[in-house]
Amino acid sequence: MPESTDGRARCGWAGSAPEYVAYHDEEWGRPLQGVSAMFERLSLEGFQSGLSWLVILRKRPAFRAAFAGFDPAAVAAFDDTDVQRLLGDAGIVRNRAKIEATIQNARCVLGMDQPLDELLWSFAPDPATHPRPATLADVPATSPESVAMARALKQQGMRFVGPTTCYALMQAAGLVDDHVADCWRAATS
């Protein structure tokens, strides 16, 4: 378990860059609510697929500007001109499939029978059935709940929402608490 200069033990992935430390300490695993907030996390997890999360963290301000603060109504109104604008924006990940999926997913969010955050939270496992991992080796890449979440989102017409992406979202948004046992955040969550 790496310790940073402040002497706090953290999850093993969190000590390699200042952005990771801040994200780990201030955001990751804290319960998140709100449609736009959850749409942002879902979108960024999709953009992260195949890349380092550090790349996404460093580009997050540009993503927020490019995608109208991840307001689903604003993003759902994006058209081909916006896709071209986004493909030319060096501040974000310029992947046509991921950009188009984010726009499609925003349209899906608007067409849902329930708010996105309520739908996502409906997949949160009972904490009693999801014990805290002792080490990073004990942290799964997927779970039965993330598989079910991915299936439900795909049934809504969403893309880039596979079980691994959904599990990462569950971790990031606090649906599961995967701070390892020796992490200082484990004692506060």
N, CA, C and O of each residue as an XYZ file, in Angstrom:
756
protein
N       0.856     -1.176      0.000
C       0.000      0.000      0.000
C       0.897      1.232      0.000
O       1.604      1.478      0.977
N       0.877      2.016     -1.089
C       1.735      3.192     -1.139
C       1.242      4.300     -0.225
O       0.040      4.485     -0.037
N       2.180      5.023      0.330
C       1.843      6.199      1.120
C       2.373      7.413      0.387
O       3.448      7.365     -0.211
N       1.629      8.487      0.430
C       2.088      9.719     -0.196
C       2.851     10.538      0.830
O       3.100     10.085      1.947
N       3.209     11.726      0.446
C       3.981     12.583      1.340
C       3.194     12.980      2.583
O       3.788     13.421      3.568
N       1.880     12.835      2.560
C       1.093     13.173      3.752
C       0.973     11.985      4.717
O       0.334     12.102      5.763
N       1.578     10.855      4.374
C       1.588      9.700      5.267
C       0.332      8.854      5.237
O       0.224      7.891      5.996
N      -0.614      9.184      4.388
C      -1.851      8.419      4.302
C      -1.681      7.222      3.376
O      -1.154      7.351      2.271
N      -2.126      6.067      3.830
C      -2.148      4.875      2.984
C      -3.364      4.973      2.074
O      -4.461      5.317      2.514
N      -3.151      4.661      0.788
C      -4.218      4.757     -0.196
C      -4.302      3.463     -0.998
O      -3.403      2.622     -0.962
N      -5.402      3.331     -1.717
C      -5.532      2.241     -2.668
C      -4.348      2.318     -3.633
O      -3.922      3.410     -4.008
N      -3.819      1.167     -4.034
C      -2.588      1.103     -4.808
C      -2.564      1.927     -6.073
O      -1.499      2.408     -6.458
N      -3.685      2.111     -6.733
C      -3.722      2.848     -7.982
C      -3.627      4.358     -7.771
O      -3.377      5.095     -8.724
N      -3.820      4.825     -6.549
C      -4.024      6.260     -6.306
C      -2.764      7.060     -6.061
O      -2.848      8.282     -5.941
N      -1.609      6.441     -5.980
C      -0.432      7.193     -5.586
C       0.507      7.622     -6.685
O       1.548      8.212     -6.396
N       0.181      7.348     -7.945
C       1.158      7.584     -9.011
C       1.148      8.999     -9.581
O       2.083      9.366    -10.293
N       0.140      9.797     -9.300
C       0.074     11.161     -9.841
C      -0.805     12.014     -8.925
O      -1.732     11.498     -8.301
N      -0.522     13.309     -8.843
C      -1.333     14.181     -7.985
C      -2.826     14.149     -8.342
O      -3.678     14.239     -7.459
N      -3.136     14.022     -9.634
C      -4.546     13.967    -10.045
C      -5.233     12.727     -9.481
O      -6.395     12.782     -9.077
N      -4.507     11.607     -9.455
C      -5.068     10.388     -8.884
C      -5.304     10.550     -7.382
O      -6.345     10.137     -6.871
N      -4.354     11.141     -6.684
C      -4.495     11.331     -5.243
C      -5.731     12.182     -4.953
O      -6.547     11.819     -4.105
N      -5.872     13.302     -5.646
C      -7.030     14.178     -5.426
C      -8.334     13.462     -5.771
O      -9.305     13.548     -5.019
N      -8.362     12.764     -6.887
C      -9.577     12.050     -7.296
C      -9.923     10.977     -6.269
O     -11.078     10.853     -5.862
N      -8.938     10.212     -5.857
C      -9.149      9.160     -4.856
C      -9.677      9.740     -3.548
O     -10.654      9.242     -2.990
N      -9.030     10.788     -3.066
C      -9.364     11.343     -1.754
C     -10.677     12.113     -1.737
O     -11.387     12.109     -0.731
N     -11.004     12.770     -2.837
C     -12.142     13.692     -2.837
C     -13.381     13.189     -3.558
O     -14.479     13.675     -3.287
N     -13.240     12.222     -4.476
C     -14.385     11.831     -5.296
C     -14.675     10.339     -5.331
O     -15.806      9.921     -5.086
N     -13.666      9.535     -5.632
C     -13.886      8.130     -5.952
C     -14.527      7.396     -4.782
O     -14.008      7.403     -3.666
N     -15.643      6.775     -5.050
C     -16.334      5.989     -4.040
C     -17.311      6.767     -3.190
O     -17.986      6.182     -2.343
N     -17.407      8.063     -3.389
C     -18.389      8.859     -2.628
C     -19.717      8.824     -3.370
O     -19.751      8.988     -4.589
N     -20.798      8.615     -2.651
C     -22.107      8.541     -3.311
C     -22.415      9.792     -4.129
O     -22.344     10.917     -3.633
N     -22.754      9.565     -5.381
C     -23.025     10.631     -6.332
C     -24.498     10.591     -6.711
O     -25.059      9.520     -6.942
N     -25.110     11.744     -6.772
C     -26.512     11.858     -7.167
C     -26.624     12.907     -8.268
O     -25.711     13.706     -8.475
N     -27.734     12.893     -8.957
C     -28.009     13.884     -9.989
C     -27.811     13.309    -11.377
O     -26.854     12.581    -11.639
N     -28.724     13.647    -12.250
C     -28.693     13.116    -13.614
C     -27.445     13.582    -14.359
O     -26.743     12.765    -14.953
N     -27.160     14.880    -14.336
C     -25.985     15.376    -15.068
C     -24.698     14.806    -14.508
O     -23.797     14.448    -15.266
N     -24.598     14.717    -13.185
C     -23.385     14.176    -12.559
C     -23.181     12.721    -12.963
O     -22.065     12.312    -13.284
N     -24.257     11.940    -12.948
C     -24.134     10.531    -13.334
C     -23.902     10.386    -14.833
O     -23.176      9.490    -15.264
N     -24.513     11.260    -15.630
C     -24.275     11.203    -17.074
C     -22.813     11.537    -17.377
O     -22.206     10.924    -18.256
N     -22.252     12.497    -16.659
C     -20.830     12.807    -16.848
C     -19.968     11.596    -16.537
O     -19.106     11.229    -17.336
N     -20.189     10.970    -15.385
C     -19.362      9.817    -15.008
C     -19.527      8.677    -15.999
O     -18.546      8.051    -16.399
N     -20.759      8.407    -16.395
C     -21.004      7.344    -17.363
C     -20.278      7.644    -18.681
O     -19.666      6.757    -19.277
N     -20.352      8.881    -19.121
C     -19.703      9.277    -20.374
C     -18.189      9.173    -20.265
O     -17.534      8.631    -21.155
N     -17.634      9.690    -19.179
C     -16.179      9.654    -19.017
C     -15.670      8.223    -18.882
O     -14.598      7.900    -19.394
N     -16.418      7.370    -18.203
C     -16.011      5.962    -18.125
C     -16.006      5.340    -19.514
O     -15.136      4.526    -19.821
N     -16.956      5.707    -20.350
C     -16.973      5.215    -21.727
C     -15.780      5.718    -22.524
O     -15.176      4.963    -23.286
N     -15.441      6.987    -22.353
C     -14.268      7.535    -23.040
C     -12.989      6.881    -22.551
O     -12.034      6.751    -23.316
N     -12.952      6.467    -21.292
C     -11.759      5.865    -20.718
C     -11.462      4.497    -21.306
O     -10.307      4.071    -21.310
N     -12.454      3.813    -21.791
C     -12.276      2.456    -22.297
C     -11.060      2.370    -23.223
O     -11.011      3.016    -24.270
N     -10.081      1.559    -22.813
C      -8.863      1.377    -23.590
C      -7.780      2.399    -23.298
O      -6.698      2.337    -23.881
N      -8.053      3.325    -22.416
C      -7.089      4.378    -22.079
C      -6.844      4.401    -20.572
O      -7.528      3.717    -19.810
N      -5.885      5.174    -20.164
C      -5.621      5.391    -18.744
C      -6.646      6.377    -18.187
O      -7.011      7.349    -18.848
N      -7.105      6.114    -16.963
C      -8.036      7.041    -16.321
C      -7.351      8.391    -16.105
O      -8.023      9.422    -16.073
N      -6.045      8.398    -15.957
C      -5.304      9.643    -15.773
C      -5.478     10.564    -16.984
O      -5.581     11.780    -16.825
N      -5.512     10.001    -18.173
C      -5.755     10.794    -19.380
C      -7.108     11.491    -19.265
O      -7.226     12.678    -19.568
N      -8.108     10.765    -18.837
C      -9.457     11.320    -18.728
C      -9.501     12.398    -17.641
O     -10.086     13.462    -17.849
N      -8.890     12.132    -16.492
C      -8.876     13.134    -15.420
C      -8.236     14.435    -15.884
O      -8.742     15.519    -15.594
N      -7.145     14.329    -16.592
C      -6.450     15.535    -17.058
C      -7.250     16.281    -18.128
O      -7.103     17.494    -18.278
N      -8.081     15.574    -18.858
C      -8.892     16.191    -19.905
C     -10.305     16.549    -19.427
O     -11.089     17.111    -20.193
N     -10.632     16.237    -18.190
C     -12.011     16.439    -17.722
C     -12.506     17.869    -17.872
O     -13.646     18.054    -18.297
N     -11.717     18.899    -17.548
C     -12.242     20.261    -17.770
C     -12.601     20.520    -19.240
O     -13.610     21.162    -19.530
N     -11.786     20.027    -20.149
C     -12.081     20.198    -21.572
C     -13.315     19.391    -21.979
O     -14.126     19.858    -22.779
N     -13.458     18.186    -21.432
C     -14.665     17.390    -21.696
C     -15.910     18.148    -21.236
O     -16.907     18.210    -21.955
N     -15.846     18.717    -20.044
C     -17.002     19.452    -19.512
C     -17.366     20.622    -20.410
O     -18.544     20.864    -20.670
N     -16.362     21.348    -20.886
C     -16.633     22.473    -21.777
C     -17.179     21.985    -23.114
O     -18.143     22.552    -23.629
N     -16.586     20.954    -23.675
C     -16.986     20.450    -24.984
C     -18.380     19.835    -24.986
O     -19.094     19.902    -25.986
N     -18.764     19.234    -23.856
C     -20.058     18.544    -23.771
C     -21.058     19.297    -22.887
O     -21.875     18.681    -22.204
N     -20.988     20.613    -22.906
C     -22.004     21.466    -22.264
C     -22.254     21.074    -20.810
O     -23.398     21.012    -20.360
N     -21.166     20.809    -20.080
C     -21.322     20.441    -18.675
C     -22.034     19.115    -18.471
O     -22.517     18.824    -17.376
N     -22.097     18.324    -19.512
C     -22.778     17.026    -19.499
C     -24.261     17.158    -19.145
O     -24.841     16.284    -18.501
N     -24.856     18.258    -19.577
C     -26.308     18.418    -19.480
C     -26.912     17.541    -20.580
O     -26.727     17.822    -21.764
N     -27.637     16.478    -20.196
C     -28.142     15.565    -21.233
C     -28.992     16.248    -22.308
O     -28.910     15.874    -23.478
N     -29.799     17.234    -21.939
C     -30.642     17.907    -22.932
C     -29.788     18.661    -23.947
O     -30.082     18.642    -25.142
N     -28.742     19.317    -23.479
C     -27.861     20.052    -24.392
C     -27.104     19.089    -25.298
O     -27.003     19.322    -26.503
N     -26.571     18.009    -24.728
C     -25.797     17.052    -25.526
C     -26.704     16.321    -26.514
O     -26.286     16.028    -27.635
N     -27.925     16.029    -26.117
C     -28.859     15.344    -27.015
C     -29.161     16.178    -28.256
O     -29.531     15.630    -29.294
N     -29.009     17.477    -28.161
C     -29.281     18.365    -29.294
C     -28.080     18.502    -30.232
O     -28.191     19.146    -31.275
N     -26.950     17.918    -29.885
C     -25.772     17.996    -30.753
C     -26.088     17.339    -32.097
O     -26.829     16.359    -32.176
N     -25.506     17.907    -33.142
C     -25.709     17.377    -34.486
C     -24.353     17.102    -35.144
O     -23.320     17.101    -34.474
N     -24.364     16.870    -36.461
C     -23.129     16.541    -37.179
C     -22.081     17.655    -37.075
O     -20.881     17.383    -37.052
N     -22.536     18.893    -37.013
C     -21.604     20.016    -36.847
C     -20.882     19.903    -35.510
O     -19.682     20.161    -35.421
N     -21.611     19.519    -34.484
C     -21.004     19.347    -33.169
C     -20.033     18.168    -33.170
O     -18.966     18.242    -32.561
N     -20.392     17.099    -33.840
C     -19.482     15.950    -33.932
C     -18.172     16.391    -34.576
O     -17.097     16.036    -34.092
N     -18.247     17.154    -35.648
C     -17.033     17.638    -36.310
C     -16.238     18.563    -35.386
O     -15.010     18.494    -35.347
N     -16.927     19.421    -34.648
C     -16.266     20.304    -33.692
C     -15.529     19.482    -32.650
O     -14.379     19.777    -32.322
N     -16.179     18.457    -32.130
C     -15.578     17.612    -31.101
C     -14.394     16.815    -31.648
O     -13.396     16.628    -30.952
N     -14.503     16.351    -32.875
C     -13.391     15.618    -33.487
C     -12.161     16.508    -33.666
O     -11.039     16.007    -33.752
N     -12.367     17.816    -33.723
C     -11.258     18.749    -33.863
C     -10.751     19.309    -32.549
O      -9.818     20.111    -32.537
N     -11.352     18.898    -31.445
C     -10.997     19.431    -30.125
C      -9.892     18.588    -29.495
O     -10.149     17.494    -28.991
N      -8.657     19.101    -29.524
C      -7.521     18.358    -28.974
C      -7.587     18.219    -27.458
O      -6.817     17.453    -26.879
N      -8.479     18.934    -26.814
C      -8.606     18.855    -25.359
C      -9.314     17.611    -24.873
O      -9.243     17.281    -23.689
N     -10.000     16.909    -25.770
C     -10.735     15.702    -25.392
C     -10.176     14.503    -26.151
O      -9.277     14.645    -26.980
N     -10.711     13.335    -25.863
C     -10.389     12.129    -26.630
C     -11.217     12.206    -27.908
O     -12.447     12.223    -27.863
N     -10.534     12.251    -29.038
C     -11.216     12.447    -30.320
C     -11.484     11.107    -30.993
O     -10.819     10.732    -31.959
N     -12.446     10.416    -30.474
C     -12.834      9.110    -30.991
C     -14.283      9.229    -31.454
O     -15.191      9.409    -30.642
N     -14.487      9.126    -32.750
C     -15.828      9.337    -33.318
C     -16.875      8.427    -32.664
O     -17.962      8.886    -32.315
N     -16.555      7.159    -32.501
C     -17.538      6.224    -31.940
C     -17.930      6.627    -30.519
O     -19.101      6.541    -30.150
N     -16.962      7.062    -29.730
C     -17.256      7.459    -28.344
C     -18.015      8.788    -28.291
O     -18.895      8.969    -27.450
N     -17.675      9.706    -29.181
C     -18.404     10.979    -29.251
C     -19.852     10.727    -29.647
O     -20.775     11.236    -29.012
N     -20.045      9.943    -30.696
C     -21.404      9.652    -31.151
C     -22.186      8.866    -30.106
O     -23.392      9.063    -29.959
N     -21.510      7.980    -29.381
C     -22.180      7.231    -28.319
C     -22.627      8.166    -27.196
O     -23.710      7.985    -26.640
N     -21.819      9.150    -26.862
C     -22.187     10.093    -25.803
C     -23.436     10.880    -26.197
O     -24.323     11.100    -25.372
N     -23.499     11.297    -27.439
C     -24.690     12.018    -27.924
C     -25.901     11.092    -27.915
O     -26.972     11.478    -27.448
N     -25.739      9.873    -28.426
C     -26.824      8.894    -28.415
C     -27.274      8.605    -26.982
O     -28.471      8.535    -26.705
N     -26.315      8.439    -26.079
C     -26.656      8.134    -24.693
C     -27.423      9.277    -24.047
O     -28.324      9.036    -23.243
N     -27.083     10.518    -24.383
C     -27.834     11.661    -23.856
C     -29.284     11.605    -24.329
O     -30.202     11.890    -23.561
N     -29.482     11.247    -25.563
C     -30.848     11.124    -26.097
C     -31.599     10.012    -25.367
O     -32.791     10.137    -25.088
N     -30.898      8.937    -25.063
C     -31.516      7.841    -24.310
C     -31.903      8.292    -22.906
O     -32.976      7.945    -22.412
N     -31.031      9.064    -22.264
C     -31.320      9.570    -20.918
C     -32.628     10.351    -20.933
O     -33.447     10.210    -20.024
N     -32.827     11.173    -21.960
C     -34.049     11.982    -22.037
C     -35.290     11.124    -22.253
O     -36.390     11.521    -21.869
N     -35.129      9.961    -22.859
C     -36.274      9.100    -23.142
C     -36.591      8.077    -22.070
O     -37.530      7.296    -22.225
N     -35.829      8.062    -20.987
C     -36.033      7.065    -19.936
C     -37.298      7.339    -19.123
O     -37.741      8.479    -18.979
N     -37.857      6.255    -18.602
C     -39.036      6.359    -17.744
C     -38.700      6.839    -16.337
O     -39.582      7.299    -15.613
N     -37.440      6.736    -15.948
C     -37.008      7.195    -14.629
C     -35.686      7.942    -14.794
O     -34.965      7.716    -15.766
N     -35.365      8.820    -13.861
C     -34.107      9.551    -13.968
C     -32.909      8.594    -13.988
O     -32.928      7.543    -13.349
N     -31.870      8.979    -14.733
C     -30.690      8.145    -14.886
C     -30.092      7.757    -13.541
O     -29.741      6.595    -13.336
N     -29.972      8.709    -12.623
C     -29.337      8.381    -11.353
C     -30.154      7.350    -10.570
O     -29.582      6.480     -9.914
N     -31.475      7.440    -10.633
C     -32.312      6.433     -9.953
C     -32.117      5.056    -10.576
O     -32.006      4.056     -9.866
N     -32.077      5.010    -11.900
C     -31.866      3.725    -12.576
C     -30.525      3.126    -12.154
O     -30.457      1.955    -11.781
N     -29.464      3.924    -12.213
C     -28.141      3.402    -11.868
C     -28.080      2.949    -10.415
O     -27.528      1.888    -10.122
N     -28.634      3.733     -9.510
C     -28.598      3.363     -8.091
C     -29.424      2.107     -7.801
O     -29.207      1.443     -6.787
N     -30.364      1.782     -8.683
C     -31.157      0.564     -8.461
C     -30.297     -0.693     -8.575
O     -30.727     -1.776     -8.179
N     -29.085     -0.554     -9.113
C     -28.172     -1.697     -9.246
C     -27.134     -1.768     -8.135
O     -26.274     -2.648     -8.152
N     -27.200     -0.867     -7.185
C     -26.237     -0.893     -6.071
C     -26.469     -2.155     -5.245
O     -27.590     -2.407     -4.804
N     -25.437     -2.936     -5.035
C     -25.618     -4.161     -4.249
C     -25.773     -3.841     -2.764
O     -25.380     -2.773     -2.295
N     -26.341     -4.769     -2.060
C     -26.411     -4.674     -0.608
C     -24.981     -4.704     -0.089
O     -24.237     -5.632     -0.405
N     -24.573     -3.701      0.708
C     -23.197     -3.698      1.217
C     -22.808     -4.987      1.942
O     -21.633     -5.354      1.969
N     -23.774     -5.662      2.520
C     -23.472     -6.914      3.222
C     -23.035     -8.016      2.257
O     -22.334     -8.948      2.651
N     -23.448     -7.908      1.001
C     -23.066     -8.914      0.003
C     -21.848     -8.482     -0.807
O     -21.380     -9.212     -1.681
N     -21.345     -7.299     -0.509
C     -20.180     -6.769     -1.229
C     -19.138     -6.337     -0.196
O     -19.015     -5.150      0.106
N     -18.399     -7.288      0.336
C     -17.429     -6.946      1.383
C     -16.288     -6.087      0.844
O     -15.949     -6.139     -0.338
N     -15.713     -5.301      1.738
C     -14.572     -4.462      1.375
C     -13.411     -5.343      0.927
O     -13.099     -6.330      1.593
N     -12.768     -5.008     -0.187
C     -11.624     -5.803     -0.623
C     -10.431     -5.604      0.313
O     -10.172     -4.495      0.781
N      -9.719     -6.679      0.573
C      -8.529     -6.589      1.416
C      -7.375     -5.963      0.635
O      -6.611     -5.168      1.182
N      -7.249     -6.325     -0.649
C      -6.171     -5.811     -1.500
C      -6.738     -5.500     -2.882
O      -7.882     -5.840     -3.183
N      -5.941     -4.861     -3.706
C      -6.372     -4.591     -5.078
C      -6.666     -5.875     -5.838
O      -7.517     -5.887     -6.727
N      -5.977     -6.947     -5.502
C      -6.225     -8.232     -6.170
C      -7.643     -8.746     -5.900
O      -8.160     -9.570     -6.654
N      -8.259     -8.265     -4.838
C      -9.615     -8.691     -4.484
C     -10.702     -7.851     -5.146
O     -11.887     -8.145     -4.993
N     -10.318     -6.818     -5.874
C     -11.292     -5.936     -6.515
C     -11.673     -6.539     -7.864
O     -10.805     -6.751     -8.710
N     -12.953     -6.815     -8.074
C     -13.365     -7.410     -9.348
C     -13.415     -6.375    -10.468
O     -13.456     -5.172    -10.212
N     -13.412     -6.845    -11.689
C     -13.572     -5.973    -12.856
C     -15.044     -5.817    -13.221
O     -15.440     -4.829    -13.839
N     -15.847     -6.801    -12.834
C     -17.290     -6.782    -13.081
C     -17.971     -7.419    -11.880
O     -17.320     -7.967    -10.991
N     -19.273     -7.336    -11.875
C     -20.079     -7.992    -10.848
C     -21.413     -8.368    -11.480
O     -21.729     -7.885    -12.567
N     -22.196     -9.212    -10.833
C     -23.522     -9.507    -11.376
C     -24.358     -8.230    -11.562
O     -25.145     -8.118    -12.501
N     -24.166     -7.276    -10.644
C     -24.920     -6.014    -10.734
C     -24.459     -5.181    -11.924
O     -25.281     -4.551    -12.590
N     -23.149     -5.167    -12.202
C     -22.671     -4.378    -13.347
C     -23.089     -5.030    -14.665
O     -23.332     -4.335    -15.652
N     -23.170     -6.334    -14.682
C     -23.666     -7.033    -15.866
C     -25.135     -6.672    -16.102
O     -25.541     -6.398    -17.231
N     -25.917     -6.675    -15.034
C     -27.335     -6.318    -15.146
C     -27.505     -4.851    -15.535
O     -28.377     -4.518    -16.337
N     -26.673     -3.973    -14.966
C     -26.734     -2.547    -15.310
C     -26.425     -2.361    -16.790
O     -27.139     -1.639    -17.486
N     -25.375     -3.001    -17.273
C     -24.998     -2.879    -18.683
C     -26.138     -3.351    -19.577
O     -26.452     -2.716    -20.584
N     -26.746     -4.452    -19.209
C     -27.866     -4.985    -19.997
C     -29.016     -3.970    -20.035
O     -29.593     -3.719    -21.094
N     -29.342     -3.394    -18.883
C     -30.450     -2.428    -18.816
C     -30.145     -1.174    -19.634
O     -31.022     -0.652    -20.322
N     -28.912     -0.694    -19.561
C     -28.552      0.501    -20.323
C     -28.558      0.223    -21.817
O     -28.981      1.068    -22.606
N     -28.094     -0.948    -22.209
C     -28.120     -1.313    -23.627
C     -29.563     -1.453    -24.126
O     -29.862     -1.117    -25.272
N     -30.450     -1.947    -23.267
C     -31.860     -2.051    -23.648
C     -32.474     -0.668    -23.857
O     -33.447     -0.520    -24.597
N     -31.906      0.333    -23.205
C     -32.357      1.712    -23.399
C     -31.777      2.310    -24.680
O     -32.170      3.402    -25.090
N     -30.832      1.590    -25.318
C     -30.215      2.061    -26.545
C     -28.836      2.671    -26.361
O     -28.278      3.234    -27.303
N     -28.281      2.565    -25.160
C     -26.977      3.165    -24.888
C     -25.834      2.309    -25.424
O     -25.957      1.099    -25.614
N     -24.702      3.004    -25.662
C     -23.500      2.345    -26.167
C     -22.315      2.670    -25.266
O     -22.358      3.631    -24.498
N     -21.255      1.867    -25.361
C     -20.048      1.985    -24.524
C     -20.419      1.862    -23.052
O     -19.941      2.621    -22.209
N     -21.269      0.905    -22.764
C     -21.734      0.672    -21.392
C     -21.664     -0.817    -21.054
O     -22.643     -1.405    -20.594
N     -20.507     -1.411    -21.287
C     -20.328     -2.821    -20.969
C     -20.191     -3.034    -19.469
O     -20.111     -2.070    -18.708
N     -20.162     -4.290    -19.041
C     -20.094     -4.605    -17.613
C     -18.873     -4.031    -16.893
O     -18.981     -3.627    -15.735
N     -17.711     -3.986    -17.560
C     -16.529     -3.427    -16.919
C     -16.669     -1.914    -16.757
O     -16.337     -1.366    -15.706
N     -17.156     -1.246    -17.790
C     -17.406      0.195    -17.704
C     -18.431      0.486    -16.617
O     -18.274      1.435    -15.849
N     -19.472     -0.323    -16.552
C     -20.497     -0.116    -15.524
C     -19.944     -0.358    -14.125
O     -20.314      0.347    -13.186
N     -19.060     -1.348    -13.972
C     -18.489     -1.570    -12.644
C     -17.592     -0.402    -12.246
O     -17.601      0.015    -11.088
N     -16.823      0.128    -13.187
C     -15.992      1.300    -12.892
C     -16.864      2.481    -12.490
O     -16.505      3.239    -11.590
N     -18.001      2.640    -13.147
C     -18.953      3.687    -12.766
C     -19.472      3.444    -11.348
O     -19.569      4.374    -10.547
N     -19.802      2.203    -11.049
C     -20.305      1.871     -9.711
C     -19.276      2.225     -8.638
O     -19.631      2.730     -7.573
N     -18.014      1.962     -8.919
C     -16.949      2.321     -7.975
C     -16.827      3.837     -7.852
O     -16.792      4.376     -6.745
N     -16.764      4.514     -8.979
C     -16.549      5.960     -8.989
C     -17.682      6.710     -8.311
O     -17.445      7.687     -7.601
N     -18.913      6.258     -8.526
C     -20.088      6.972     -8.029
C     -20.573      6.478     -6.672
O     -21.619      6.912     -6.191
N     -19.820      5.573     -6.052
C     -20.150      5.150     -4.699
C     -21.230      4.100     -4.580
O     -21.732      3.860     -3.482
N     -21.607      3.461     -5.689
C     -22.584      2.380     -5.597
C     -21.973      1.170     -4.912
O     -22.673      0.385     -4.273
N     -20.666      1.027     -5.051
C     -19.890      0.037     -4.299
C     -18.724      0.780     -3.663
O     -18.287      1.813     -4.169
N     -18.232      0.258     -2.567
C     -17.091      0.867     -1.882
C     -15.925     -0.098     -1.977
O     -15.832     -1.062     -1.216
N     -15.037      0.175     -2.924
C     -13.890     -0.702     -3.153
C     -12.577     -0.116     -2.643
O     -11.506     -0.501     -3.111
N     -12.648      0.812     -1.688
C     -11.414      1.239     -1.026
C     -10.892      0.033     -0.252
O     -11.615     -0.558      0.551
N      -9.638     -0.325     -0.496
C      -9.080     -1.508      0.162
C      -8.976     -1.279      1.665
O      -8.967     -0.143      2.139
N      -8.899     -2.372      2.397
C      -8.987     -2.338      3.857
C      -7.994     -1.397      4.520
O      -8.331     -0.753      5.514
N      -6.769     -1.301      3.989
C      -5.763     -0.471      4.614
C      -5.793      0.988      4.153
O      -5.007      1.796      4.647
N      -6.658      1.337      3.242
C      -6.763      2.700      2.729
C      -7.383      3.612      3.783
O      -8.321      3.218      4.476
N      -6.862      4.821      3.901
C      -7.396      5.751      4.898
C      -8.869      6.059      4.629
O      -9.625      6.324      5.564
N      -9.283      6.027      3.364
C     -10.695      6.308      3.039
C     -11.615      5.188      3.511
O     -12.796      5.428      3.758
N     -11.102      3.986      3.638
C     -11.929      2.868      4.110
C     -12.449      3.157      5.517
O     -13.553      2.746      5.873
N     -11.661      3.854      6.299
C     -12.067      4.178      7.669
C     -13.106      5.294      7.717
O     -13.783      5.467      8.730
N     -13.239      6.060      6.616
C     -14.172      7.185      6.611
C     -15.421      6.913      5.798
O     -16.332      7.740      5.766
N     -15.476      5.760      5.137
C     -16.654      5.492      4.286
C     -17.498      4.384      4.860
O     -18.523      4.025      4.281
